[in-house]
Amino acid sequence: MLSVLTVNAGSSSLKLRLLDGDDRLAGEEELDATRGHADAGELAAALGRLGGADAVGHRIVHGGMRFTRAVRLDGGVVEELRALTPLAPLHQPAALDALAAVTAALPHLPAVACPDTAFHAGLPPAAATYALPAEWRERHGLRRFGFHGLSHAYAARRAAELLGRPEDGLRLVTCHLGAGASLAAVRSGRSVDTTMGFTPVEGLVMATRSGSVDPGLLLWLVQQGGHDVDEVSDALEHGSGLLGLAGTADMREVLCRAGEGDQAAALARDVYVHRLRALIAGMAAAMDGLHALVFTGGVGEASAPIRAAAADGLGFLGVAVDEAANAAAAPDAEISADGASVRALVVRAREDLEMARQVRAVLAG
């Protein structure tokens, strides 16, 4: 199989991973970057250390309604992706800047865009549609897009392997819990519901993002509270979530301070867990039941207290975790309690493996 270089651009870093033809990690580099733009000399040196690849896969946050699967990159595709920037103004430019830099360094390698929204492109209309005027929905293409699709797709496929079951008929809730966080209801390997929507702000409480907020409250802040739209937008993205509740965006610090009696941190923990439990139950309801609950992402993989707190409120679904297994879990692992009717797993986030799979499928097609 082809060896694939995966490119994952964030707001302050550029992560490069090289997977060989057997999906073994042959090398990785992480560069400081602003909006995905790394120093050209440092990028060239990093690519030299990684060695040769047969193809490149780029994580693109937003594929819009046009790109519902991975697609081979050319000038026209890049321009269409750039036109989607207003839908993800904080994320899309970083990915496209990284794409341009890597393409300049490796101009002869075939490259594929792997949209993070693509996994959710087939959401049923009931899950994808906002109850807004039809004219608005049609004119602006308003719908629930969902995000973290590469992570959810990999976690669901890996969970099926760990459970020793085919994906067909399997009902999973995958919990991508990191600085950004979202859930997906995955039935037979397909996303049928998710918590993020038109933007990555909807849904769970996150590190600095609010999650779902009454839109009427936001209108009140602008119309009556003396706040302008830019101020509210910035607060929703960068000043809310755990940071807004506890003064820190780090879940480890939140839990430590809550354990020491800090009331703001305890409230942040409790709000986070309350929303997490409620939305997991909602995802299970979207599939009429649940076979397994899957935790992934930085918090999902590392925070046994959050996994335990989520499970404690979901016993009515059949979820229960073993205290010792949960405390000792290192991904990939099962943490289910004996006799639990719903299995619980911790899976390491490997967006790179999902990207490599998609790159090979596109180039073989």
C-alpha positions in Angstrom: 0.0 0.0 0.0 1.0 3.6 -0.4 2.9 5.4 2.3 1.0 8.6 3.3 2.1 11.8 4.9 -0.8 13.3 6.9 -1.0 17.0 7.5 -3.0 18.4 10.4 -2.9 22.1 10.9 -4.1 23.9 14.1 -4.1 27.5 15.1 -0.6 27.3 16.6 1.0 24.1 15.3 1.4 21.9 12.3 1.4 18.2 12.9 3.0 15.9 10.3 2.8 12.1 10.4 4.2 9.5 8.0 2.5 6.2 7.8 4.1 3.4 5.9 2.3 1.0 3.6 1.3 -1.2 6.6 0.0 1.8 8.6 3.0 1.8 10.9 4.1 5.2 12.2 7.3 5.8 10.4 7.9 9.3 11.8 6.2 12.4 13.1 7.0 16.1 13.5 5.2 19.0 15.2 6.1 22.5 14.1 5.2 25.8 15.6 2.9 27.6 13.2 0.6 30.6 13.0 -2.7 29.7 11.2 -0.9 26.6 9.8 1.9 28.7 8.4 5.3 27.2 9.5 8.7 28.5 8.7 9.6 27.3 5.2 13.1 26.2 6.3 11.8 24.3 9.3 9.1 22.6 7.2 11.6 21.5 4.6 13.9 20.2 7.4 11.0 18.3 9.0 9.9 16.8 5.7 13.5 15.7 5.1 13.7 14.0 8.5 10.4 12.1 7.8 11.6 10.8 4.5 9.7 10.0 1.3 6.0 9.5 1.0 3.9 8.3 -1.9 1.0 10.7 -1.2 -0.3 13.4 1.1 -3.5 13.7 3.1 -4.7 17.1 4.4 -7.2 17.4 7.2 -9.7 20.1 6.1 -12.1 21.2 8.8 -15.0 22.2 6.5 -16.1 20.5 3.3 -19.5 22.3 3.2 -22.3 20.7 1.1 -19.9 20.2 -1.9 -17.3 17.9 -0.4 -19.0 15.0 1.3 -16.1 12.6 0.9 -12.3 12.9 0.5 -11.3 14.4 -2.8 -8.1 14.6 -4.8 -6.7 18.2 -4.7 -6.2 20.4 -7.7 -6.4 24.2 -8.1 -10.2 24.2 -8.5 -10.8 22.1 -5.4 -8.5 24.4 -3.4 -10.5 27.5 -4.5 -13.8 25.8 -3.6 -12.4 25.0 -0.2 -11.2 28.5 0.2 -14.7 29.8 -0.6 -15.9 27.9 2.5 -13.8 30.0 4.9 -16.7 32.0 6.2 -18.2 28.7 7.6 -15.0 28.0 9.6 -13.0 31.3 9.7 -10.7 30.2 12.5 -9.9 26.7 11.1 -10.1 26.8 7.3 -7.3 29.3 6.7 -4.9 27.3 8.8 -5.5 24.1 6.8 -5.2 25.9 3.5 -2.0 27.7 4.5 -0.5 24.4 5.5 -1.7 22.8 2.3 0.0 25.5 0.2 3.2 25.2 2.2 3.4 21.4 1.9 2.4 21.5 -1.7 5.2 23.9 -2.5 7.7 21.6 -0.7 6.4 18.4 -2.3 4.8 19.6 -5.6 4.9 16.2 -7.4 3.1 14.1 -4.8 -0.6 13.4 -5.2 -2.6 15.1 -2.4 -6.1 14.5 -1.0 -8.3 16.7 1.1 -10.0 14.8 4.0 -12.9 17.0 5.2 -13.8 16.7 8.9 -17.4 17.3 8.1 -17.7 14.4 5.5 -18.5 11.6 8.0 -21.7 13.5 9.0 -22.7 14.4 5.4 -25.3 11.6 5.4 -27.1 12.6 8.5 -30.8 11.9 8.2 -32.9 15.0 7.4 -34.4 14.9 10.9 -30.9 15.2 12.5 -29.4 17.6 9.9 -32.3 20.2 9.6 -32.7 23.3 11.7 -36.3 24.5 12.2 -35.7 27.8 10.4 -37.5 29.4 7.5 -37.2 27.3 4.3 -36.1 30.4 2.3 -33.1 30.9 4.7 -32.2 27.3 4.7 -32.2 27.1 0.9 -30.5 30.4 0.2 -27.7 30.0 2.7 -27.3 26.2 2.8 -28.1 26.1 6.5 -27.8 22.7 8.1 -26.1 20.8 10.8 -22.7 19.8 9.4 -21.0 18.2 12.4 -17.2 18.1 12.9 -14.5 15.8 14.3 -15.6 13.3 11.6 -12.1 11.8 11.1 -11.8 11.0 14.8 -15.4 9.6 15.1 -15.0 7.5 12.0 -11.7 5.9 13.2 -13.0 5.5 16.8 -16.1 3.7 15.5 -14.1 1.4 13.3 -11.5 0.6 16.0 -14.3 0.0 18.5 -15.8 -2.7 16.3 -12.4 -4.4 16.1 -12.0 -4.3 19.9 -15.5 -5.7 20.4 -14.9 -8.4 17.8 -18.1 -7.4 15.9 -18.8 -6.3 12.4 -19.8 -2.7 12.0 -23.1 -3.7 10.4 -25.8 -3.4 13.0 -23.5 -2.0 15.7 -24.8 1.0 17.6 -22.0 3.2 19.2 -21.8 6.6 20.8 -18.3 8.0 20.1 -17.2 10.7 22.5 -14.4 12.9 21.1 -13.5 14.9 24.3 -10.6 17.3 23.9 -10.3 21.1 23.8 -13.0 20.8 21.2 -15.6 18.1 22.0 -18.4 16.4 20.2 -20.4 13.2 20.2 -21.6 11.0 17.3 -24.3 8.4 17.1 -22.8 5.8 14.8 -25.0 3.0 13.5 -23.6 0.4 11.2 -20.5 2.6 10.7 -22.5 5.7 9.6 -23.1 8.9 11.6 -26.8 9.3 12.2 -26.6 12.2 14.7 -23.9 14.4 16.2 -23.7 17.3 18.7 -21.9 20.0 16.7 -23.9 21.7 14.1 -23.5 24.6 11.6 -20.4 25.6 13.5 -18.1 23.8 16.0 -19.7 25.9 18.9 -22.9 23.8 19.3 -23.2 20.9 21.7 -21.0 20.0 24.6 -19.2 22.3 27.0 -15.6 22.6 25.7 -12.3 24.1 26.9 -13.1 27.7 25.8 -16.3 27.2 23.7 -19.7 27.5 25.3 -21.5 24.6 23.6 -25.2 25.1 23.0 -26.6 28.4 24.4 -30.2 29.8 24.0 -30.1 31.9 20.9 -32.5 34.3 22.5 -29.9 34.9 25.2 -27.3 35.8 22.5 -29.8 38.2 20.8 -30.4 39.8 24.2 -26.7 40.4 24.8 -26.5 42.3 21.5 -29.9 44.1 21.6 -30.1 44.8 25.3 -26.8 44.0 27.0 -24.6 46.4 25.2 -22.3 43.8 23.6 -21.5 43.9 19.8 -21.6 40.9 17.6 -17.8 40.5 17.4 -17.5 40.6 21.2 -20.1 37.9 21.6 -18.6 35.8 18.9 -15.1 36.0 20.4 -16.5 35.1 23.9 -18.4 32.1 22.6 -15.2 30.7 21.0 -12.4 31.8 23.3 -13.8 33.0 26.7 -16.5 30.4 27.5 -16.6 26.7 28.4 -14.4 25.6 31.2 -12.4 28.8 31.0 -15.6 30.9 31.5 -16.8 28.8 34.3 -13.6 28.1 36.2 -11.0 30.5 34.9 -9.0 27.7 33.3 -9.4 25.7 30.1 -7.4 22.7 31.4 -9.7 19.8 32.6 -6.9 18.5 34.8 -6.7 21.8 36.7 -10.5 21.9 36.9 -10.7 18.5 38.5 -7.8 19.2 40.9 -9.2 22.5 42.1 -12.7 20.9 42.4 -11.2 18.2 44.6 -9.7 20.9 46.8 -13.1 22.5 47.3 -13.0 25.3 44.7 -16.6 26.1 44.0 -16.2 27.6 40.6 -14.2 24.5 39.5 -16.7 22.2 41.0 -19.5 24.0 39.1 -17.5 23.8 35.8 -17.0 20.0 36.3 -20.7 19.5 37.1 -21.9 21.6 34.1 -19.5 19.7 31.8 -20.7 16.3 33.0 -24.4 17.2 33.1 -24.2 18.2 29.4 -22.1 15.2 28.5 -24.5 12.7 30.1 -27.6 14.3 28.6 -26.2 14.4 25.1 -24.9 10.8 25.3 -28.4 9.7 26.2 -29.7 11.8 23.3 -27.3 10.1 20.9 -28.4 6.7 22.1 -32.0 7.6 21.6 -31.3 8.6 18.0 -30.3 5.0 17.4 -33.0 3.4 19.5 -30.4 1.8 21.8 -26.7 1.4 22.4 -24.1 -1.4 22.2 -21.0 0.5 23.3 -19.8 3.9 24.6 -16.4 4.9 23.2 -14.2 7.6 24.7 -11.4 9.3 22.7 -9.5 12.6 22.5 -7.3 14.2 25.1 -9.8 14.2 27.9 -11.6 11.1 26.8 -8.4 9.1 26.8 -6.7 10.6 29.9 -9.4 11.5 32.4 -10.7 8.5 34.3 -12.8 10.8 36.6 -14.7 12.2 33.6 -15.3 8.8 32.2 -16.6 7.6 35.5 -18.8 10.6 36.1 -20.4 10.2 32.7 -21.1 6.5 33.2 -22.5 7.1 36.7 -25.4 8.9 35.2 -26.0 6.4 32.4 -26.8 3.2 34.3 -30.4 3.3 33.0 -28.9 2.7 29.5 -26.9 -0.2 30.8 -23.5 1.7 31.0 -21.3 0.8 33.9 -17.5 1.0 34.2 -15.1 -1.0 36.3 -13.4 1.3 38.8 -10.0 -0.4 38.7 -10.0 -0.9 34.9 -11.0 2.7 34.3 -8.3 4.1 36.6 -5.6 2.0 34.9 -6.9 2.3 31.3 -4.4 3.1 28.6 -5.8 3.2 25.1 -6.9 1.0 23.5 -8.7 -0.7 26.4 -12.1 -1.9 27.7 -13.3 -0.4 31.0 -16.8 -2.1 31.2 -17.9 -3.5 34.5 -18.8 -7.2 34.7 -22.4 -7.7 33.6 -22.8 -4.3 32.0 -25.1 -4.6 29.0 -23.4 -1.7 27.2 -19.6 -2.0 26.7 -17.3 0.9 27.5 -14.0 1.5 25.6 -11.2 4.0 25.6 -9.7 4.4 22.1 -6.6 6.5 21.1 -7.5 9.2 18.7 -5.8 8.4 15.3 -7.1 10.8 12.7 -4.0 10.0 10.7 -5.0 6.4 10.2 -8.4 7.5 9.0 -6.8 10.0 6.7 -4.4 7.5 5.2 -7.3 5.1 4.6 -9.2 7.8 2.7 -6.2 8.9 0.7 -5.6 5.4 -0.5 -9.3 4.9 -1.4 -9.3 8.1 -3.4 -6.1 7.4 -5.3 -7.1 3.8 -6.0 -10.5 4.9 -7.3 
